[in-house]
Amino acid sequence: MERYLLVSPNCSDLATPNFELKQFQDGESYLRIPQLSELKDKHVVLLHRIYPKQNTSIIQLLQAVSVVKPMASRLTAIVPYLSYARQDKEVYPGEALTARLLSRLSVNAGLDELVTFDCHFIKRGPGKHTHEGLSIDHRTIMPQLLDYVRPKAENPILVSPGKGAAYMVKKEGGVVMEKTKFDYSSGNIILRVTEEEKLDFDVSGRDVIILDDMIAAGETMIAAVKACKKGGARRIICTAVHGLLVGYAFDKIRAAGAREVIVSDSVPGPASQVSIMTGLKDYLE
């Protein structure tokens, strides 16, 4: 089946955009695909980020799916970082499980398949999965990140700061730290106030590469860096697939003792050094 690549304006750093995203004066999203007739009976691959500005970007994704689906034989959306993926289980009664809602909305809009990288609620690593009826092609960019980071360290020990990212280090002979989370912060901004990381292995005099699926506010990574520093690590490099790096997270991680912070361009930013395009060759060639 012939493929047709649709590139969102919010992915202009990855490929040339070919449809329109605008806003009305009241803030509502506007989307137009001028070449819609060219999509007839093709496998349409839509490349679109839904972070940052996730609430607006998700509406734009659903708009694109609703426009394309009646014309296309198959519709695949490539969403590098899946926003709301951490809202997949209830901590307190009455919380919205928005990861499930987003999957159902995508299916109902007409999406056949979602391609995403290192999704927080998929703990089994790369492969085909189904979530709330949505077919997900779950990929990892961690091998490419490791290829980039390893030459910067000497005989490093690979460390995951928690079980959630354990699949990233197990195949590489790495180790997993024991993470203790504390309660949510008070107020309207939700944040895990502090996290403790326990070392059950020796890092004294060693270079350490800490790997995680994502860095948001940086609390987990900061705690892991401090634990490795206290354990006598020589050099510490932090790497993650998704670098949200909210607020001053980048500076805080460096101040805690990390020599470098390196992430992919799933979320573009100053720490983005490895492109997700290397993990999409089968769709984009």
Secondary structure, 3 states (H helix, E strand, C coil): CCEEEEECHHHCCCCCCCCEEEECCCCCEEEECCCHHHHCCCEEEEECCCCCCHHHHHHHHHHHHHHHCCCCCEEEEECCCCCCCCCCCCCCCCCCCHHHHHHHHHHHHCCCEEEEECCCCCCCCCEEEEECCEEEEEECCHHHHHHHHHHHCCCCEEEECCHHHHHHHHCCCCEECEEEECCECCCCCCCECCEEEECCCCCCCCEEEEEEEEECCCHHHHHHHHHHHHCCCCEEEEEEEEECCCCCHHHHHHHHCCCEEEEECCCCCCCEEECHHHHCHHHHC
